[in-house]
Amino acid sequence: MALRGNLRDFSITQLLNLINLARKTGILVVEGPSEIAQVYFRDGKLAYAQMGQNTSGLAAILHGANRITSRQYRGIQQSAAHISDKELGLLLINAGYLTQADILTHLQIFTTDIVRRLFTWVEGFFHFENSLLPPDDRISVRVDLENLIIDGSRQLREWEHLQDEIPSLDMALRFSNRPGVNIRNINLSVEEWRVVSFINPRNTIKQIANAAKLNELEIRRIVYGLIQAGLVVLCRQEGGVQVRQVQTLSGEHREEKKSLVNRLITRIRSL
């Protein structure tokens, strides 16, 4: 199956459906405006994926999922950078850090997240090369495409709605003068609190997303939820430049995060 074309004419959902029905083995390369994705399939099932320059190595994936600490990650990079993901996986299993099921679960989450990001790509080019398998040093997974295709169709509709509601990520946010809900009853996720901590008319939504390590769909979802809750409103960026350094929160400092949450609650209640 020689596939090559433009995403304007052939959507990611249609591509996956074709690969699934034809039970194809090979690699789908998708070139977006700013990133390139490589997605491998084996017999019509998702096997491996990599996005842009982001590393898809096992150590980086487990670190991103908070299954190994920053110190452990640095140690692996320094002393075990030469070994393959398969060898690293065996070392972690034999050392009792993780089980085989743990590793496969996080690899599946990482791989499917990359594919889900592709559903929001409406511009770019693609080509499919038959019979190419994932790199030998990587650990493959086997994920059925049916549910991904269904989720992708829903996600595309959601994406179109969020784009209508939040047309530009170059807008900024400020707290509403009169929140439409009782603040004491608000239950925000960790990601939502992280976004709230960066809200300032001098920070654009795009800058907040970069600081919080959220993709466009994730930041739009959170901002839309905060707007609907009456907590924030869209506004133009003040000053045209960011005057304070936005910093992400470390997952290893629970007391610091707890203190931040308490300060945020106090700040919002005082509005």
Secondary structure by P-SEA (a helix, b strand, c coil): cccccccccccaaaaaaaaaaaccbbbbbbbcccbbbbbbbccccccccccccccccaaaaaaaaccccaaaaaaaaaccccccaaaaaaaaaaaccccaaaaaaaaaaaaaaaaaaacccccccccccccccccccbbbbbbbaaaaaaaaaaaaaaaaaaaaacccccbbbbcccccccccccccccaaaaaaaaaccccccaaaaaaaacccaaaaaaaaaaaaaaccbbbbccccccccbbbbbbbcccaaaaaaaaaaaaaaaaac
